[in-house]
Amino acid sequence: MSHALQRPYLKPFVGPLDGHTVTTQVRTAAAAIGRVFLEHRTRAAERRRERRAVAQLRALDGRVLKDMGLDRTEIGSVVHGMGRDRTRRHCTDPRRR
């Protein structure tokens, strides 16, 4: 005699969604929740790294930033990836300064 026949309450319940068992539905939902949690954790870690980088760059002297080719006003956009294809608004030719 099988286990499910001895205890009818252990038989899988077929839910309203496409005839899948509730166990399958719960596992699918748990996997989706796990993916959302992992994505949230990854984004949070990335935000922490960005905040740390901004703080470190802001702590640098203006001359050091200039040597790196940055202006203090560009720190946030460069760290957050918005300055990838940045163009200078002022002249970078040293002869024209």
C-alpha positions, 0 to 999 in steps of 0.5 A: 500500500502506498503512502498516499493511500494510507494518508489521503491528506498527503496526496498532491492537491491539483490547483486551479492553474493548468492542472499543476500541483500546488507543490509545483506552484509553490516551488515556482513562486519560491523560485521567483521570490528568490530571483527577486531577492537576489536581484535586490541584493545585487543592486544594493551591493552595487549602490554601496560600491558606488557610494564608496567610490563617490566618497573616495573621489570627493575626498581627493584634492582638486589637483588630483582630480584634474590629473585624472581628467575629472572635475569635481562636478563630474564625480557622480555622473562618472561613478554612476555610469552616466559619463561614459561618453562624456564630452567636455564643455570647456576647451581642453586645448592648453594653448587656448587657456 
